[in-house]
Amino acid sequence: QVQVVESGGGLVQPGGSLRLSCAATGRIIPIYSMGWYRQTPGKQRELVAEVTVSNGNTAYSDSVKGRFTLSRDNAKNVAYLQMNNLQPEDTAVYYCKCRPNAWSPGYWGQGTQVTVSS
């Protein structure tokens, strides 16, 4: 059984920071990739950042480049999303997706709410 669990969301003022964590356990080890996505009501889930574990290649959406940083602790199968200079448009439910290989649709976490508001 695979479990993907996110944590670290919350309410923050514009310009503030948050760090999200994603932990993967179960029959997904070794992990091929870990990624963060976000979704707002009425919109499709969009990629925020994703890392390929084997080579460390990381991709970011244009909207978060320079503000968000994805890092990982391979030994613990944990990925982090450091979010700086948060803006109201970053408000969303953030989901973590882990894939055991390149052709897997992946396993999703339950999501964590991030709200940026003054």
C-alpha positions as CSV (number, residue, x, y, z in Angstrom):
1,Q,0.0,0.0,0.0
2,V,1.3,3.5,-0.9
3,Q,0.7,6.5,1.2
4,V,1.5,10.1,0.2
5,V,1.0,12.6,3.0
6,E,1.4,16.4,2.7
7,S,1.7,18.9,5.5
8,G,2.7,22.5,6.2
9,G,-0.1,24.5,4.6
10,G,-1.8,27.4,6.3
11,L,-2.6,31.1,6.2
12,V,0.1,33.6,5.4
13,Q,0.3,37.3,4.5
14,P,1.4,38.4,1.1
15,G,5.2,38.4,0.9
16,G,5.4,35.6,3.5
17,S,6.8,32.1,3.4
18,L,5.7,28.6,4.0
19,R,7.3,25.2,3.6
20,L,5.3,22.2,2.6
21,S,6.4,18.6,3.2
22,C,5.5,15.4,1.3
23,A,6.3,12.0,2.7
24,A,5.9,8.8,0.7
25,T,5.7,5.3,2.2
26,G,4.9,1.9,1.1
27,R,5.4,0.0,-2.2
28,I,6.6,3.0,-4.1
29,I,10.2,2.8,-3.2
30,P,12.4,3.5,-5.0
31,I,10.7,6.7,-6.2
32,Y,11.1,7.9,-9.7
33,S,9.8,11.4,-9.2
34,M,8.1,13.7,-6.7
35,G,6.1,16.7,-7.6
36,W,3.9,19.5,-6.3
37,Y,0.7,20.5,-8.0
38,R,-2.0,23.0,-7.0
39,Q,-5.6,23.5,-7.7
40,T,-8.2,26.2,-7.2
41,P,-12.0,25.8,-7.5
42,G,-13.1,25.5,-11.1
43,K,-9.6,25.1,-12.5
44,Q,-7.5,22.2,-13.5
45,R,-4.7,21.0,-11.3
46,E,-1.5,22.5,-12.4
47,L,2.2,21.6,-12.0
48,V,4.2,23.7,-9.6
49,A,7.4,21.8,-9.5
50,E,8.7,18.3,-10.0
51,V,12.0,16.5,-9.4
52,T,13.3,13.4,-11.1
53,V,15.0,11.6,-8.2
54,S,17.7,9.7,-10.1
55,N,19.3,12.8,-11.6
56,G,18.0,15.6,-9.5
57,N,16.5,17.5,-12.5
58,T,13.8,19.8,-11.3
59,A,11.2,21.7,-13.3
60,Y,9.2,24.7,-12.2
61,S,6.2,26.5,-13.6
62,D,7.0,30.0,-14.8
63,S,4.7,31.4,-12.2
64,V,6.8,30.2,-9.3
65,K,10.3,30.3,-10.7
66,G,12.6,32.3,-8.4
67,R,10.2,32.1,-5.5
68,F,9.6,28.4,-4.8
69,T,12.3,25.7,-4.3
70,L,11.8,22.0,-4.3
71,S,14.2,19.9,-2.3
72,R,14.2,16.4,-1.1
73,D,15.6,14.0,1.4
74,N,16.1,10.8,-0.5
75,A,17.0,8.8,2.6
76,K,13.6,9.7,4.1
77,N,11.6,9.7,0.9
78,V,10.5,13.3,1.7
79,A,10.1,16.2,-0.6
80,Y,9.8,19.8,0.5
81,L,8.5,22.9,-1.3
82,Q,9.9,26.1,0.1
83,M,7.6,28.9,-0.9
84,N,8.8,32.5,-0.5
85,N,7.3,35.9,-1.4
86,L,3.8,34.3,-1.5
87,Q,1.1,36.2,-3.3
88,P,-2.7,35.9,-3.2
89,E,-2.6,34.1,-6.6
90,D,-0.7,31.3,-4.9
91,T,-3.7,30.5,-2.8
92,A,-4.7,26.9,-3.6
93,V,-4.8,23.4,-2.4
94,Y,-1.4,21.9,-2.9
95,Y,-1.0,18.3,-3.8
96,C,2.0,16.0,-3.8
97,K,2.4,13.3,-6.5
98,C,4.9,10.5,-6.3
99,R,5.7,8.1,-9.2
100,P,7.6,4.8,-8.9
101,N,8.5,5.0,-12.6
102,A,8.2,7.2,-15.6
103,W,5.0,5.6,-17.0
104,S,3.0,5.4,-13.8
105,P,0.1,7.9,-13.3
106,G,1.4,8.3,-9.8
107,Y,0.0,8.4,-6.3
108,W,-1.6,11.6,-4.9
109,G,-1.7,12.9,-1.4
110,Q,-4.8,14.3,0.2
111,G,-3.7,18.0,-0.3
112,T,-2.9,20.8,2.0
113,Q,-4.5,24.3,1.8
114,V,-2.4,27.3,1.3
115,T,-4.1,30.7,1.7
116,V,-2.3,34.0,1.1
117,S,-4.3,36.9,2.4
118,S,-3.9,40.1,4.4
